[in-house]
């Protein structure tokens, strides 16, 4: 069977496997079970927290009743450990009958009735990472159709227990199979994470053709060290990663753990701010039934969300690493605006960081500044020195809007970027500064 699939895949033109589903033109937002609830299947002893339809119904109720849905948090995503250990008589995947007695289709209808969307998980190996039935090459077509029949809205395809060759065949084949169902199903690929995350092993041009988003790196854990490791990897490799991202195709640094146990409030703001700068998917993994008001205010921050959801879809960059432990991150936004994040790696005390917009390469002019987490506003000239006080492991995040006359752009010619004050140059990319 594998030989037949290899021959088929090698003859398949790239355009035939392009996902082209028009989905996720801004980073997806919602809730995902894994980090917080893992593979807890003991519904007898832990009924409120086990992986069951009740858990996902509870989270759907919170999203629809507590103001999350209106902000864009619309996906409710099942991860591993949802299925029965056996396929049905027709060879289809089926939900565990004890923990999901209504089945997945009933659950998707529950989501849709509340203006939400349902995501589900699979693995292209013989088994999922948790040991449940996988979707190997000869099962991809039937599984894609099963998800469509269940009216699922998103599918995450993991890669445990699969070989490099199987991944090279399986990820494009699942893209084609999902398209063939006729149902728009957003497609999340874990392929890069199994190939080291970077070129030349990872072909991000191909990924952008077949997937809506992809996991590049290791799973997040509920700790500040884990957040830092992910941030460092993404920004240390930003030259390779930022060109891959854009509307309908996103790098995924993994879940938001704001509201769990491992982060302080300052660290929670840091994760939210840097995920917004990265144009990252915002999938919370927490307990929305018991989340604190502080964590909720961070995750429901409208300006941070608007930065994350900016329609241009440019992934931001780290532009400065200071010896003091302060780092500066920047993202270009629509409407002649940008976002700045001042992040402190220090652990001792708040640090007063002095700079100016001109030192950050902003053109001459006056700018309106809005502090994302305090709502304070100010007007600031590019040449005026300012001081931001950044808490240890914390951030100050600004939304910076420029006057229309400073509509500076870059255009790419001769192998490098050049400044332009005009909108009619070829291959222009909106930028406020280099």
C-alpha positions as CSV (number, residue, x, y, z in Angstrom):
1,X,0.0,0.0,0.0
2,X,2.9,2.4,0.8
3,X,4.4,1.8,-2.6
4,X,1.1,2.8,-4.3
5,X,0.9,6.0,-2.1
6,X,4.5,6.9,-2.8
7,X,3.9,6.6,-6.5
8,X,0.7,8.7,-6.2
9,X,2.3,11.4,-4.1
10,X,5.3,11.7,-6.4
11,X,3.0,12.3,-9.4
12,X,0.9,14.9,-7.6
13,X,1.5,18.5,-8.6
14,X,1.9,21.0,-5.8
15,X,-1.1,22.9,-6.8
16,X,-3.3,19.8,-6.4
17,X,-2.4,19.6,-2.7
18,X,-2.5,23.3,-1.8
19,X,-5.0,23.7,1.0
20,X,-6.5,26.9,-0.5
21,X,-9.4,26.9,2.0
22,X,-9.6,30.6,2.7
23,X,-9.5,29.9,6.5
24,X,-7.5,31.6,9.3
25,X,-6.6,34.8,7.5
26,X,-5.8,36.1,11.0
27,X,-4.3,33.9,13.7
28,X,-6.9,31.5,15.1
29,X,-8.1,32.0,18.7
30,X,-9.8,29.6,21.1
31,X,-9.3,27.0,23.8
32,X,-7.3,23.8,23.6
33,X,-7.4,21.0,26.2
34,X,-3.8,19.5,26.2
35,X,-1.5,21.5,28.4
36,X,-4.0,21.9,31.2
37,X,-5.9,18.6,31.1
38,X,-3.5,16.3,29.2
39,X,-4.7,12.7,28.9
40,X,-6.8,12.5,32.1
41,X,-9.3,9.7,31.2
42,X,-10.3,8.8,34.8
43,X,-13.9,10.1,34.7
44,X,-14.9,8.0,37.7
45,X,-12.4,9.7,40.0
46,X,-12.0,13.0,38.3
47,X,-15.3,13.7,36.4
48,X,-14.9,17.5,36.1
49,X,-11.4,17.3,34.6
50,X,-11.2,14.2,32.5
51,X,-11.2,14.2,28.7
52,X,-14.9,13.9,28.0
53,X,-17.7,15.7,26.2
54,X,-18.6,17.3,29.5
55,X,-15.3,19.1,29.7
56,X,-15.7,20.5,26.2
57,X,-19.3,21.5,26.8
58,X,-18.2,23.3,30.0
59,X,-15.5,25.3,28.1
60,X,-17.9,26.0,25.2
61,X,-20.4,27.5,27.8
62,X,-17.7,29.7,29.3
63,X,-16.5,30.9,25.9
64,X,-20.1,31.8,24.8
65,X,-21.3,33.2,28.1
66,X,-18.2,35.0,29.6
67,X,-17.3,37.3,26.7
68,X,-14.6,35.2,25.1
69,X,-16.4,34.5,21.8
70,X,-17.0,38.1,21.0
71,X,-13.3,38.8,21.3
72,X,-12.5,36.0,18.8
73,X,-12.0,33.0,21.0
74,X,-14.2,30.6,19.0
75,X,-12.3,27.3,18.6
76,X,-12.8,24.5,21.2
77,X,-10.1,22.0,20.4
78,X,-10.0,18.4,21.5
79,X,-6.5,17.0,21.7
80,X,-5.2,13.4,22.2
81,X,-7.0,10.6,24.1
82,X,-10.6,11.3,22.8
83,X,-11.0,8.2,20.7
84,X,-11.9,4.6,21.3
85,X,-9.0,2.1,21.2
86,X,-10.7,0.4,18.2
87,X,-12.1,1.7,14.9
88,X,-15.7,0.8,14.1
89,X,-16.8,-2.0,11.7
90,X,-16.5,0.4,8.8
91,X,-12.9,1.2,9.7
92,X,-13.7,4.7,11.0
93,X,-12.4,6.4,14.0
94,X,-14.9,6.6,16.8
95,X,-15.1,8.5,20.1
96,X,-14.7,6.7,23.4
97,X,-18.3,5.6,24.1
98,X,-18.1,6.1,27.8
99,X,-16.5,9.6,27.8
100,X,-18.2,10.9,24.7
101,X,-21.6,9.1,24.7
102,X,-23.1,11.6,22.3
103,X,-20.3,11.3,19.8
104,X,-18.3,14.0,18.1
105,X,-21.0,15.1,15.7
106,X,-23.3,16.0,18.5
107,X,-20.5,17.9,20.2
108,X,-19.8,19.9,17.0
109,X,-23.4,20.8,16.7
110,X,-23.3,22.0,20.3
111,X,-20.4,24.3,19.4
112,X,-22.1,25.6,16.2
113,X,-25.3,26.4,18.0
114,X,-23.3,28.7,20.2
115,X,-21.3,30.4,17.4
116,X,-18.2,28.3,18.2
117,X,-16.1,25.9,16.2
118,X,-14.8,22.4,17.0
119,X,-11.3,21.2,16.5
120,X,-10.1,17.6,16.8
121,X,-6.7,15.8,16.9
122,X,-5.1,12.9,15.0
123,X,-1.7,11.4,14.4
124,X,-0.2,10.1,11.2
125,X,1.6,7.3,12.9
126,X,0.3,3.9,13.8
127,X,-0.8,5.4,17.1
128,X,-1.2,8.9,18.6
129,X,1.3,10.2,21.1
130,X,-1.0,8.9,23.8
131,X,-1.3,5.4,22.3
132,X,-4.7,5.7,20.6
133,X,-5.4,4.7,16.9
134,X,-3.5,6.8,14.4
135,X,-4.3,7.9,10.9
136,X,-1.5,6.2,8.9
137,X,-1.2,6.7,5.1
138,X,-3.9,4.1,4.2
139,X,-6.4,5.6,6.6
140,X,-6.0,9.3,5.7
141,X,-8.8,9.5,3.2
142,X,-11.5,7.8,5.4
143,X,-10.4,9.8,8.4
144,X,-10.6,13.1,6.6
145,X,-14.1,12.2,5.4
146,X,-15.1,11.1,8.9
147,X,-14.1,14.5,10.3
148,X,-16.1,16.3,7.6
149,X,-19.1,14.1,8.3
150,X,-18.8,15.1,12.0
151,X,-18.8,18.8,10.9
152,X,-15.4,19.4,12.5
153,X,-13.9,22.8,11.8
154,X,-10.2,22.2,12.5
155,X,-7.8,19.2,12.5
156,X,-4.4,19.0,14.2
157,X,-2.2,16.3,12.7
158,X,0.6,15.1,15.0
159,X,3.5,12.9,14.0
160,X,4.3,10.4,16.8
161,X,5.2,6.9,15.7
162,X,5.8,8.0,12.1
163,X,8.9,8.0,9.9
164,X,10.4,10.8,7.9
165,X,9.1,9.2,4.7
166,X,5.6,8.8,6.1
167,X,5.6,12.4,7.1
168,X,6.7,13.6,3.7
169,X,3.8,11.7,2.2
170,X,1.2,12.0,4.9
171,X,1.1,15.7,5.6
172,X,0.4,16.7,2.0
173,X,-2.0,13.8,1.5
174,X,-4.1,14.8,4.5
175,X,-4.3,18.3,3.1
176,X,-5.6,17.0,-0.2
177,X,-8.0,14.7,1.6
178,X,-9.4,17.5,3.7
179,X,-9.9,19.6,0.6
180,X,-11.6,16.8,-1.2
181,X,-14.3,16.5,1.5
182,X,-15.8,19.9,0.4
183,X,-16.0,21.0,4.0
184,X,-13.7,23.9,5.1
185,X,-11.5,22.4,7.8
186,X,-8.5,24.3,9.0
187,X,-5.4,22.2,9.0
188,X,-2.7,22.3,11.7
189,X,0.5,20.4,10.9
190,X,3.1,19.3,13.4
191,X,5.5,18.3,10.6
192,X,8.2,21.0,11.3
193,X,8.5,20.0,15.0
194,X,9.5,16.5,13.9
195,X,12.1,17.9,11.5
196,X,14.0,20.3,13.7
197,X,11.8,23.3,12.8
198,X,14.3,25.0,10.4
199,X,15.4,25.0,6.7
200,X,16.7,23.2,4.8
201,X,15.0,20.2,6.5
202,X,11.7,22.2,6.7
203,X,10.3,23.6,3.5
204,X,8.2,26.5,4.7
205,X,7.1,27.3,1.1
206,X,5.5,23.9,0.9
207,X,4.0,24.2,4.3
208,X,2.4,27.5,3.4
209,X,0.7,25.7,0.5
210,X,-0.7,22.8,2.5
211,X,-1.3,23.9,6.1
212,X,-3.0,26.8,7.8
213,X,-0.7,26.6,10.8
214,X,2.1,24.4,12.1
215,X,3.9,23.6,15.2
216,X,7.6,24.4,14.8
217,X,9.1,23.5,18.2
218,X,8.7,21.6,21.5
219,X,5.4,21.5,23.5
220,X,4.9,24.2,26.0
221,X,4.9,23.3,29.7
222,X,3.3,25.2,32.6
223,X,6.5,27.1,33.5
224,X,8.3,30.3,32.9
225,X,11.4,28.4,31.7
226,X,9.3,26.7,29.0
227,X,7.9,30.1,27.8
228,X,11.5,31.5,27.7
229,X,12.8,28.5,25.8
230,X,10.1,28.9,23.2
231,X,10.6,32.7,22.9
232,X,14.3,32.3,22.5
233,X,14.0,29.7,19.8
234,X,11.5,31.6,17.8
235,X,13.3,34.9,17.9
236,X,16.8,33.5,17.6
237,X,15.6,31.9,14.3
238,X,13.4,34.9,13.2
239,X,15.1,35.3,9.9
240,X,14.0,31.8,8.9
241,X,10.6,31.9,10.5
242,X,9.1,35.4,9.9
243,X,8.9,35.1,6.1
244,X,6.8,31.9,6.4
245,X,4.0,33.5,8.3
246,X,1.1,35.4,6.8
247,X,-2.7,35.3,6.4
248,X,-3.8,31.7,6.3
249,X,-0.4,30.3,7.3
250,X,1.0,30.8,10.8
251,X,3.9,29.7,12.9
252,X,2.6,28.2,16.1
253,X,4.7,28.6,19.3
254,X,2.0,26.5,21.2
255,X,-0.6,27.3,23.8
256,X,-1.2,30.2,26.1
257,X,-0.7,29.0,29.7
258,X,-2.0,32.2,31.2
259,X,-4.4,31.3,34.0
260,X,-2.6,28.1,35.0
261,X,-0.1,27.6,37.8
262,X,3.3,28.4,36.4
263,X,3.3,32.1,35.6
264,X,3.1,35.2,37.6
265,X,0.9,38.1,36.4
266,X,3.9,39.8,34.9
267,X,5.0,36.7,33.1
268,X,1.5,36.2,31.9
269,X,1.4,39.6,30.4
270,X,4.8,38.8,28.8
271,X,3.5,35.7,27.1
272,X,0.4,37.5,25.8
273,X,2.5,40.4,24.5
274,X,5.1,38.3,22.7
275,X,2.5,35.9,21.2
276,X,0.7,39.0,19.9
277,X,4.0,40.3,18.4
278,X,4.6,36.9,16.8
279,X,1.2,36.8,15.2
280,X,0.8,33.5,16.9
281,X,-2.4,31.5,17.3
282,X,-4.0,32.3,20.6
283,X,-5.2,28.9,22.0
284,X,-5.6,29.1,25.7
285,X,-5.1,25.9,27.7
286,X,-6.5,26.6,31.1
287,X,-9.7,26.1,33.2
288,X,-12.1,28.8,32.1
289,X,-14.5,27.7,34.9
290,X,-12.1,28.9,37.6
291,X,-9.8,31.4,35.9
292,X,-8.8,34.4,38.0
293,X,-9.9,37.9,37.1
294,X,-6.3,38.9,36.6
295,X,-5.6,36.2,34.1
296,X,-8.9,36.9,32.4
297,X,-8.1,40.6,32.0
298,X,-4.8,39.7,30.3
299,X,-6.4,37.2,27.9
300,X,-9.3,39.5,27.1
301,X,-7.2,42.6,26.6
302,X,-8.7,44.1,23.4
303,X,-5.7,46.0,22.2
304,X,-3.4,43.0,22.6
305,X,-5.9,40.9,20.7
306,X,-6.2,43.6,18.0
307,X,-2.4,43.6,17.6
308,X,-2.3,39.8,17.3
309,X,-5.2,39.9,14.8
310,X,-3.8,42.7,12.6
311,X,-5.0,41.8,9.0
312,X,-1.5,42.4,7.5
313,X,-0.4,39.3,9.2
314,X,3.3,40.2,9.5
315,X,5.1,38.3,12.2
316,X,7.1,40.7,14.5
317,X,10.8,40.6,15.3
318,X,13.2,41.2,18.2
319,X,15.2,44.3,17.3
320,X,17.4,44.9,20.3
321,X,19.1,42.9,23.0
322,X,20.7,45.1,25.6
323,X,23.4,44.2,28.1
324,X,21.1,45.4,30.8
325,X,18.7,42.4,30.1
326,X,16.2,44.6,28.3
327,X,15.0,43.4,24.9
328,X,12.9,45.3,22.4
329,X,10.4,43.6,20.0
330,X,8.5,45.2,17.2
331,X,5.7,44.4,14.8
332,X,4.4,46.4,11.8
333,X,0.6,46.9,11.8
334,X,-2.0,48.2,9.4
335,X,-3.1,51.8,9.5
336,X,0.4,53.1,9.6
337,X,0.9,51.7,13.1
338,X,3.3,49.4,14.9
339,X,3.6,47.6,18.2
340,X,6.6,47.7,20.6
341,X,7.4,45.5,23.5
342,X,10.0,46.2,26.1
343,X,10.8,42.9,27.9
344,X,13.0,42.5,31.0
345,X,15.0,39.3,31.5
346,X,16.1,40.6,34.9
347,X,15.0,38.9,38.1
348,X,16.0,41.6,40.6
349,X,13.9,44.7,40.4
350,X,12.1,47.0,38.0
351,X,14.5,48.4,35.4
352,X,14.2,51.9,34.1
353,X,15.1,51.7,30.4
354,X,15.9,54.9,28.6
355,X,15.7,55.3,24.8
356,X,13.8,57.3,22.1
357,X,11.8,56.3,19.0
358,X,14.6,57.7,16.8
359,X,17.1,55.4,18.4
360,X,14.6,52.6,17.5
361,X,14.8,53.8,13.9
362,X,11.5,55.5,13.7
363,X,11.4,58.4,11.2
364,X,11.1,62.0,12.4
365,X,7.7,63.0,13.6
366,X,5.2,62.9,16.5
367,X,3.6,59.6,17.5
368,X,0.6,58.6,19.6
369,X,1.5,56.0,22.2
370,X,-1.1,53.8,23.9
371,X,0.1,51.5,26.7
372,X,-1.6,48.2,26.0
373,X,-1.9,47.0,29.6
374,X,-2.6,50.4,31.4
375,X,-4.6,52.2,28.6
376,X,-2.5,55.3,29.3
377,X,-1.9,57.5,26.2
378,X,0.7,60.1,25.3
379,X,2.1,62.0,22.3
380,X,5.8,61.5,21.8
381,X,8.3,63.0,19.3
382,X,10.8,60.7,17.8
383,X,13.7,62.7,19.3
384,X,12.4,62.8,22.8
385,X,14.0,60.5,25.3
386,X,11.6,58.5,27.4
387,X,12.0,56.0,30.2
388,X,9.9,52.8,30.6
389,X,10.0,51.0,33.9
390,X,9.9,47.2,33.2
391,X,9.2,44.7,36.0
392,X,11.4,41.6,36.3
393,X,10.3,39.0,33.7
394,X,7.7,41.5,32.6
395,X,6.9,43.8,29.7
396,X,5.7,47.2,28.7
397,X,3.7,47.0,25.5
398,X,2.9,50.0,23.3
399,X,0.6,50.5,20.3
400,X,2.3,53.3,18.3
401,X,0.4,55.2,15.6
402,X,2.2,57.6,13.2
403,X,0.8,60.5,11.2
404,X,-0.2,59.8,7.7
405,X,2.6,61.8,6.2
406,X,5.1,59.2,7.7
407,X,3.7,56.4,5.6
408,X,7.2,55.0,5.1
409,X,7.6,51.7,3.3
410,X,10.3,49.4,2.2
411,X,10.7,47.9,-1.2
412,X,12.9,44.9,-2.1
413,X,15.2,45.3,-5.0
414,X,18.7,44.1,-5.8
415,X,18.8,41.7,-2.9
416,X,18.2,44.3,-0.1
417,X,15.5,46.5,1.4
418,X,15.3,50.2,0.6
419,X,13.3,53.0,2.1
420,X,10.5,54.7,0.1
421,X,8.0,57.4,0.9
422,X,5.7,56.2,-2.0
423,X,3.0,53.6,-2.2
424,X,3.6,52.7,-5.8
425,X,6.9,50.9,-5.6
426,X,7.0,47.2,-6.6
427,X,7.0,44.5,-3.9
428,X,6.3,47.0,-1.1
429,X,6.0,45.8,2.4
430,X,4.5,48.2,5.0
431,X,7.1,49.2,7.5
432,X,7.6,52.0,9.9
433,X,11.3,51.3,10.3
434,X,14.0,48.8,9.5
